Amino acid sequence: MSKNIDKEGLMQLANRIVDKDGQVRIATLSDELTISQVVKFFERQGRSFTKTMIQNYVRVGVLPPPVDKRYYTKNHLVMLTLIDSLKAIYSLDEIKTVLEPIRNNPDIFEDDIINIVNLYKNYLAMRKEALDRWKESLPELLDNIGRLLSEDGVRENEKNNATAFMTALTIMAETVAMKDLINEIIQEYIKN
C-alpha cells in the first residue's frame, strides 16, 4: 500500500532537499592537486568524478585547464562542485554559456569578473533563499490541489494517488517554466 501524501510528509521531503549541504570543504587543501587526488577528494565528499569527466570539462571549456598542465587548484574544485550541482538538469553547453560572461579568459581564474569562491558562496546563499521560498509555497499547493480534486469529484479512495500525481505534475511544470526562463535569459542577455 502506498504512503499517504500530506503536508507534513511533503514538508519532510522538502526539508531534506533544502537542508542538503552541497558545500565542498576545501579550506585546508593544498592548491596543487593532481587529477587522481581531485577524484579521491570528491569521493570523500560523496561526489562522483572520473578523470575522463574532468578532462572532458577542460576540453569543452567549462573548466580551465590545470596549472602547468598538471595541477588543479581550489578554484578548480569549487568550479567542479558547481558543475556537479548544475549538470543534473543542465547540459555542459548551457553551464558554459551561463558562466562565459564572468570569465574574461576561460583558461585562467585570476581575471574572472566574480571570484569563483565568492561566486560559489553567493550561489549557495541564493540557492538556500530560493529553496526556502519554494518550501513555503508547498502547503498552499497541496491545499489548491485538494480543492481542485474535490471540485473534480475525485473519489476519496483515489485522492492520495491523484494528489501525489498533481503535486509531481505541478512541480514538473514549474521546472519546465524555469528552464524556459533560463533559455530566454541566455538568448536575451548572455549570448548578445
Short mmCIF file of the C-alpha atoms (twelve columns), coordinates in Angstrom:
data_MODEL
# 
_entry.id   MODEL 
# 
loop_
_atom_site.group_PDB 
_atom_site.id 
_atom_site.type_symbol 
_atom_site.label_atom_id 
_atom_site.label_alt_id 
_atom_site.label_comp_id 
_atom_site.label_asym_id 
_atom_site.label_seq_id 
_atom_site.Cartn_x 
_atom_site.Cartn_y 
_atom_site.Cartn_z 
_atom_site.pdbx_PDB_model_num 
ATOM 1   C CA . MET A 1   0.000   0.000  0.000   1 
ATOM 2   C CA . SER A 2   1.316   3.435  -0.899  1 
ATOM 3   C CA . LYS A 3   2.009   6.088  1.675   1 
ATOM 4   C CA . ASN A 4   -0.477  8.949  2.028   1 
ATOM 5   C CA . ILE A 5   0.753   12.325 0.825   1 
ATOM 6   C CA . ASP A 6   0.077   15.143 3.261   1 
ATOM 7   C CA . LYS A 7   1.583   18.484 4.221   1 
ATOM 8   C CA . GLU A 8   3.755   17.011 6.959   1 
ATOM 9   C CA . GLY A 9   5.220   14.319 4.698   1 
ATOM 10  C CA . LEU A 10  5.738   16.727 1.811   1 
ATOM 11  C CA . MET A 11  7.452   19.211 4.128   1 
ATOM 12  C CA . GLN A 12  9.759   16.455 5.414   1 
ATOM 13  C CA . LEU A 13  10.770  15.677 1.829   1 
ATOM 14  C CA . ALA A 14  11.268  19.367 1.087   1 
ATOM 15  C CA . ASN A 15  13.339  19.830 4.242   1 
ATOM 16  C CA . ARG A 16  15.639  17.005 3.152   1 
ATOM 17  C CA . ILE A 17  16.254  18.830 -0.120  1 
ATOM 18  C CA . VAL A 18  16.644  22.294 1.418   1 
ATOM 19  C CA . ASP A 19  18.901  21.064 4.201   1 
ATOM 20  C CA . LYS A 20  21.304  19.277 1.867   1 
ATOM 21  C CA . ASP A 21  24.651  20.912 2.289   1 
ATOM 22  C CA . GLY A 22  26.294  20.738 -1.101  1 
ATOM 23  C CA . GLN A 23  29.248  22.784 0.028   1 
ATOM 24  C CA . VAL A 24  32.703  21.382 -0.556  1 
ATOM 25  C CA . ARG A 25  35.210  21.513 2.278   1 
ATOM 26  C CA . ILE A 26  38.338  22.901 0.616   1 
ATOM 27  C CA . ALA A 27  39.816  25.351 3.103   1 
ATOM 28  C CA . THR A 28  42.692  23.159 4.247   1 
ATOM 29  C CA . LEU A 29  43.601  21.665 0.884   1 
ATOM 30  C CA . SER A 30  46.794  22.266 -0.996  1 
ATOM 31  C CA . ASP A 31  46.477  24.358 -4.148  1 
ATOM 32  C CA . GLU A 32  48.282  21.725 -6.184  1 
ATOM 33  C CA . LEU A 33  46.311  18.531 -6.620  1 
ATOM 34  C CA . THR A 34  46.788  16.030 -9.406  1 
ATOM 35  C CA . ILE A 35  43.729  14.743 -11.205 1 
ATOM 36  C CA . SER A 36  43.881  11.489 -9.200  1 
ATOM 37  C CA . GLN A 37  43.921  13.471 -5.958  1 
ATOM 38  C CA . VAL A 38  40.940  15.521 -7.171  1 
ATOM 39  C CA . VAL A 39  38.945  12.347 -7.890  1 
ATOM 40  C CA . LYS A 40  39.795  10.941 -4.432  1 
ATOM 41  C CA . PHE A 41  38.937  14.252 -2.755  1 
ATOM 42  C CA . PHE A 42  35.473  14.247 -4.309  1 
ATOM 43  C CA . GLU A 43  34.932  10.584 -3.452  1 
ATOM 44  C CA . ARG A 44  35.460  11.527 0.214   1 
ATOM 45  C CA . GLN A 45  32.910  14.350 -0.270  1 
ATOM 46  C CA . GLY A 46  30.331  11.896 -1.624  1 
ATOM 47  C CA . ARG A 47  30.565  13.174 -5.188  1 
ATOM 48  C CA . SER A 48  31.446  11.112 -8.199  1 
ATOM 49  C CA . PHE A 49  34.011  12.346 -10.710 1 
ATOM 50  C CA . THR A 50  36.276  10.408 -13.018 1 
ATOM 51  C CA . LYS A 51  39.490  11.544 -14.649 1 
ATOM 52  C CA . THR A 52  37.735  11.366 -18.012 1 
ATOM 53  C CA . MET A 53  34.883  13.599 -16.821 1 
ATOM 54  C CA . ILE A 54  37.292  16.246 -15.538 1 
ATOM 55  C CA . GLN A 55  39.366  16.112 -18.717 1 
ATOM 56  C CA . ASN A 56  36.160  16.478 -20.749 1 
ATOM 57  C CA . TYR A 57  35.152  19.568 -18.764 1 
ATOM 58  C CA . VAL A 58  38.520  21.089 -19.631 1 
ATOM 59  C CA . ARG A 59  38.233  20.005 -23.282 1 
ATOM 60  C CA . VAL A 60  34.784  21.612 -23.757 1 
ATOM 61  C CA . GLY A 61  35.924  24.772 -21.968 1 
ATOM 62  C CA . VAL A 62  33.654  24.752 -18.926 1 
ATOM 63  C CA . LEU A 63  36.669  24.210 -16.628 1 
ATOM 64  C CA . PRO A 64  40.031  25.950 -17.075 1 
ATOM 65  C CA . PRO A 65  42.976  23.647 -17.767 1 
ATOM 66  C CA . PRO A 66  45.141  22.576 -14.844 1 
ATOM 67  C CA . VAL A 67  48.039  24.799 -13.861 1 
ATOM 68  C CA . ASP A 68  51.261  23.717 -15.595 1 
ATOM 69  C CA . LYS A 69  49.135  21.087 -17.377 1 
ATOM 70  C CA . ARG A 70  49.058  19.018 -14.197 1 
ATOM 71  C CA . TYR A 71  47.784  20.739 -11.055 1 
ATOM 72  C CA . TYR A 72  44.258  21.592 -10.020 1 
ATOM 73  C CA . THR A 73  43.612  24.423 -7.562  1 
ATOM 74  C CA . LYS A 74  40.936  25.211 -5.010  1 
ATOM 75  C CA . ASN A 75  39.251  27.258 -7.743  1 
ATOM 76  C CA . HIS A 76  39.055  24.135 -9.907  1 
ATOM 77  C CA . LEU A 77  37.460  22.229 -7.030  1 
ATOM 78  C CA . VAL A 78  34.871  24.937 -6.471  1 
ATOM 79  C CA . MET A 79  34.082  25.055 -10.198 1 
ATOM 80  C CA . LEU A 80  33.782  21.259 -10.326 1 
ATOM 81  C CA . THR A 81  31.366  21.381 -7.393  1 
ATOM 82  C CA . LEU A 82  29.242  23.976 -9.155  1 
ATOM 83  C CA . ILE A 83  29.276  21.972 -12.389 1 
ATOM 84  C CA . ASP A 84  28.326  18.825 -10.470 1 
ATOM 85  C CA . SER A 85  25.345  20.595 -8.897  1 
ATOM 86  C CA . LEU A 86  24.092  22.055 -12.165 1 
ATOM 87  C CA . LYS A 87  24.704  19.137 -14.533 1 
ATOM 88  C CA . ALA A 88  21.801  17.191 -13.047 1 
ATOM 89  C CA . ILE A 89  19.488  19.417 -15.098 1 
ATOM 90  C CA . TYR A 90  21.650  21.461 -17.457 1 
ATOM 91  C CA . SER A 91  23.963  20.475 -20.266 1 
ATOM 92  C CA . LEU A 92  27.638  21.408 -20.166 1 
ATOM 93  C CA . ASP A 93  26.992  23.815 -23.051 1 
ATOM 94  C CA . GLU A 94  24.279  25.582 -21.026 1 
ATOM 95  C CA . ILE A 95  26.520  25.781 -17.962 1 
ATOM 96  C CA . LYS A 96  29.396  27.087 -20.074 1 
ATOM 97  C CA . THR A 97  27.159  29.692 -21.735 1 
ATOM 98  C CA . VAL A 98  25.896  30.995 -18.394 1 
ATOM 99  C CA . LEU A 99  29.427  31.179 -16.940 1 
ATOM 100 C CA . GLU A 100 31.097  32.743 -20.006 1 
ATOM 101 C CA . PRO A 101 30.202  36.402 -19.282 1 
ATOM 102 C CA . ILE A 102 32.060  36.378 -15.965 1 
ATOM 103 C CA . ARG A 103 35.108  34.535 -17.346 1 
ATOM 104 C CA . ASN A 104 37.347  37.008 -19.181 1 
ATOM 105 C CA . ASN A 105 39.874  34.333 -20.093 1 
ATOM 106 C CA . PRO A 106 38.407  30.833 -19.928 1 
ATOM 107 C CA . ASP A 107 41.871  29.340 -19.362 1 
ATOM 108 C CA . ILE A 108 42.509  31.038 -16.017 1 
ATOM 109 C CA . PHE A 109 40.574  32.083 -12.909 1 
ATOM 110 C CA . GLU A 110 42.605  35.166 -11.967 1 
ATOM 111 C CA . ASP A 111 40.788  37.661 -14.229 1 
ATOM 112 C CA . ASP A 112 37.213  36.499 -13.647 1 
ATOM 113 C CA . ILE A 113 34.693  39.280 -13.062 1 
ATOM 114 C CA . ILE A 114 33.487  37.430 -9.959  1 
ATOM 115 C CA . ASN A 115 35.998  35.470 -7.907  1 
ATOM 116 C CA . ILE A 116 34.991  31.800 -8.237  1 
ATOM 117 C CA . VAL A 117 34.960  31.211 -4.466  1 
ATOM 118 C CA . ASN A 118 32.684  34.248 -3.997  1 
ATOM 119 C CA . LEU A 119 30.523  33.125 -6.902  1 
ATOM 120 C CA . TYR A 120 30.032  29.737 -5.264  1 
ATOM 121 C CA . LYS A 121 29.346  31.275 -1.845  1 
ATOM 122 C CA . ASN A 122 26.723  33.546 -3.439  1 
ATOM 123 C CA . TYR A 123 25.247  30.598 -5.345  1 
ATOM 124 C CA . LEU A 124 24.810  28.648 -2.095  1 
ATOM 125 C CA . ALA A 125 23.143  31.643 -0.396  1 
ATOM 126 C CA . MET A 126 20.789  32.270 -3.335  1 
ATOM 127 C CA . ARG A 127 20.032  28.538 -3.571  1 
ATOM 128 C CA . LYS A 128 19.035  28.485 0.107   1 
ATOM 129 C CA . GLU A 129 16.781  31.540 -0.305  1 
ATOM 130 C CA . ALA A 130 15.102  30.104 -3.416  1 
ATOM 131 C CA . LEU A 131 14.554  26.716 -1.797  1 
ATOM 132 C CA . ASP A 132 13.148  28.300 1.364   1 
ATOM 133 C CA . ARG A 133 10.613  30.265 -0.728  1 
ATOM 134 C CA . TRP A 134 9.777   27.117 -2.689  1 
ATOM 135 C CA . LYS A 135 9.292   25.121 0.524   1 
ATOM 136 C CA . GLU A 136 6.973   27.792 1.930   1 
ATOM 137 C CA . SER A 137 4.757   27.501 -1.166  1 
ATOM 138 C CA . LEU A 138 4.170   23.743 -0.835  1 
ATOM 139 C CA . PRO A 139 1.366   23.750 1.794   1 
ATOM 140 C CA . GLU A 140 -0.665  26.147 -0.364  1 
ATOM 141 C CA . LEU A 141 -0.002  23.921 -3.384  1 
ATOM 142 C CA . LEU A 142 -1.444  20.915 -1.545  1 
ATOM 143 C CA . ASP A 143 -4.473  22.958 -0.440  1 
ATOM 144 C CA . ASN A 144 -5.119  24.047 -4.044  1 
ATOM 145 C CA . ILE A 145 -4.755  20.505 -5.343  1 
ATOM 146 C CA . GLY A 146 -7.135  19.218 -2.668  1 
ATOM 147 C CA . ARG A 147 -9.696  21.864 -3.638  1 
ATOM 148 C CA . LEU A 148 -9.356  21.068 -7.364  1 
ATOM 149 C CA . LEU A 149 -9.693  17.327 -6.790  1 
ATOM 150 C CA . SER A 150 -12.817 17.873 -4.677  1 
ATOM 151 C CA . GLU A 151 -14.297 20.123 -7.391  1 
ATOM 152 C CA . ASP A 152 -13.494 17.414 -9.960  1 
ATOM 153 C CA . GLY A 153 -15.309 14.823 -7.850  1 
ATOM 154 C CA . VAL A 154 -12.307 12.551 -7.335  1 
ATOM 155 C CA . ARG A 155 -13.357 9.721  -5.016  1 
ATOM 156 C CA . GLU A 156 -11.878 9.723  -1.522  1 
ATOM 157 C CA . ASN A 157 -10.127 6.364  -2.042  1 
ATOM 158 C CA . GLU A 158 -8.349  7.781  -5.134  1 
ATOM 159 C CA . LYS A 159 -7.409  11.194 -3.731  1 
ATOM 160 C CA . ASN A 160 -3.973  10.155 -2.458  1 
ATOM 161 C CA . ASN A 161 -2.781  8.945  -5.859  1 
ATOM 162 C CA . ALA A 162 -4.361  11.921 -7.588  1 
ATOM 163 C CA . THR A 163 -2.780  14.334 -5.077  1 
ATOM 164 C CA . ALA A 164 0.668   12.786 -5.494  1 
ATOM 165 C CA . PHE A 165 0.283   12.900 -9.284  1 
ATOM 166 C CA . MET A 166 -0.918  16.522 -9.347  1 
ATOM 167 C CA . THR A 167 1.839   17.604 -6.946  1 
ATOM 168 C CA . ALA A 168 4.520   15.989 -9.111  1 
ATOM 169 C CA . LEU A 169 2.953   17.372 -12.307 1 
ATOM 170 C CA . THR A 170 2.771   20.903 -10.896 1 
ATOM 171 C CA . ILE A 171 6.397   20.825 -9.753  1 
ATOM 172 C CA . MET A 172 7.380   19.472 -13.180 1 
ATOM 173 C CA . ALA A 173 5.523   22.366 -14.820 1 
ATOM 174 C CA . GLU A 174 7.392   24.834 -12.599 1 
ATOM 175 C CA . THR A 175 10.677  23.184 -13.574 1 
ATOM 176 C CA . VAL A 176 9.840   23.469 -17.285 1 
ATOM 177 C CA . ALA A 177 8.923   27.139 -16.836 1 
ATOM 178 C CA . MET A 178 12.204  27.838 -15.015 1 
ATOM 179 C CA . LYS A 179 14.194  26.074 -17.746 1 
ATOM 180 C CA . ASP A 180 12.338  28.107 -20.402 1 
ATOM 181 C CA . LEU A 181 13.088  31.326 -18.496 1 
ATOM 182 C CA . ILE A 182 16.771  30.390 -18.287 1 
ATOM 183 C CA . ASN A 183 16.844  29.822 -22.048 1 
ATOM 184 C CA . GLU A 184 15.209  33.226 -22.612 1 
ATOM 185 C CA . ILE A 185 17.749  34.924 -20.303 1 
ATOM 186 C CA . ILE A 186 20.585  33.206 -22.165 1 
ATOM 187 C CA . GLN A 187 19.211  34.359 -25.531 1 
ATOM 188 C CA . GLU A 188 18.328  37.916 -24.477 1 
ATOM 189 C CA . TYR A 189 21.127  38.856 -22.116 1 
ATOM 190 C CA . ILE A 190 24.022  36.440 -22.266 1 
ATOM 191 C CA . LYS A 191 24.528  35.452 -25.911 1 
ATOM 192 C CA . ASN A 192 24.168  39.019 -27.241 1 
# 
